Amino acid sequence: MRAFALTALALFGLSACSPSAEAPAASEAAPEAAPVLAGVDLTAPLRALGTEPFWAVELTGSELVYSGVDRPEQRAPRSAPVIQGTMAIWEATTTAGAPLSVTLTATECSDGMSDRTYPLTALVKVGEETLTGCAASVSAINAAGESGLVVDTPQPAV
């Protein structure tokens, strides 16, 4: 019995001195991927727009900028969106004190005035007014023709 106890003690002593078999400590966590909705990078500059009345909300790197025909421009800080399934929601208060909410949904959308098809449907609330329209990245809108899909095309590697 004594030999068994000495052997067990020796094995315990060796295991205490040897390196742990546990997984190595995690190095820096991999960076989170940018949130994407319907193929649109939600961290990029975005534009939501509508007709009758004509209005737009630019989602720049740091601001939500609402403008429209016969409407004063309003600005609010841009934070990260809240993602809920196929929707992304930004909520803020403009410098004029009005609540501003932008909801983008991963549903194709036509603006009703062109033959363009946008990847996102937009619902914008400014104060008491509710507006509906379409949205895409600014780069996709700028590159789109008068008809067809409004999407970013991958650029060839240089």
N, C-alpha and C positions, 0 to 999 in steps of 0.2 A: 504494500500500500504506500510505503514511504517512497519507493522508486517512482510510483505513478505520480505522487504529489510533486516530486522534484522535476519530473519530466514536464508536467503541466505548468509548473512555475517557470521553467526554462522557455517553453513555447510562448507563454504569456509575455515574458520579458523580451523575446525576439520580436513578437508582433508589435509591441509598444514602440520599439525602436525603428521598425521598418516603415517605409513610406506607405501612406494610406492607399487603398485600392479604390478610393472614391474617385468620381469624375473630377477632372481638373477644374479649378475655379473658372467660371465663365469670364472670358475677356469682355471687352466692351460689347454691348448689345448691338446687333445689326441695326442700322438706321431703319426707321419705319418708312414703308413705301408711301408715296404721296396718295391721298385719297382720290379715287377715280370713280366717276359715275358715267355710265354709257360711253366709256372710252375717253372721257374728258377729265384731264388733270385739274382737280379743284383748287390747287394751289397756284395755278397759272392765272393771268389776267383773263377775266370772263366778261361777257356782256349779255344781259337779259334785255329784251326789247319787245315792244308791242305797238300796235296800231290802233287808231280810233279810240282814244287819243294816242298820238305818237308819244312814246316815252322810252327811256332806257335807264338801266342801272349798270354802271361800270364797276366791276369788282377788281380793283387794282391790287397791287401788292399790299397796301396798307389801308385802303379806304373802300367804302361803298359810296358811289357818287350817283345820285338820282337826278335825272333831268327830264324835261318834257316841254312840249309846245305850250306856251303861255303858263308855265309853272316855274317857280324859282328853283334853282339848283340847290340840292341839299346833300350834305356830306356826313358820313358817320365812319367810325373806325371799323376796320375789317378784322374779325377774329377768325379762328378756325371754325369750319362748319360743324354742326351736329349732324351726323349721318344716321339716318333711320331707314334701314332697308334700301329702297331705291330712291330715297330723297336725301337732299342735303339742305340744311336750313341755317341761314345767317340771321341773327337778330341784333339790332343795335338801336341807338338813339341818335338822331341827327343833331348837328350843332344848333339847329333851330328848336330842338326839344321834341321833335316828332318821333314816334316809334317807327322803325323801318325793319321790315322782315322780307327776306328773299328766300323762297323755297324753289329749288330746282328738282325736277322729277325726271327719271330716266325713261322718258316717253318721247318718241319722235313728235315733232311739232312743225306746223306750217304757219307762217306769219300772216297768211291771208292776202298778202299784197304781192308776193313774188312766188316763183316756183321753187324756192329753196325749202329743204327739209332739214331742220335743226335736230340735234341729238337730245335736247333737253326741253322740257316744258317749264315755264316760269310762272310763279304766282308771287306778286309783289304787293305788300301792304305798306302804304305810307300814310301815317296818321289814320284817318277814317276811310281812305280810298283803297280799293282793292283792284289790282290790274292783272291781266293775264297776257302771256306772250310766250316767246321762245328764248332759248339761250344756247350759247356755244362759247368756245374760247375765242378771244379777240383775234388771234392769229388765223383761226379757221374761217371766221367771218370775213376778215380782210382778204383771204386767199380765194374765197368762194366766188363762183360766177353768179349769173342771174338765176340759175336754176340748178337743181341737183342737191346732193348732200353737202352739208356744211360740216366738214370734218378736217382735222389736222392730218396731213399726209406725212409719213415718216420721211425725214431728210436723209439722202444717201450719206454714208460715212465718207469723210474727206481724208 
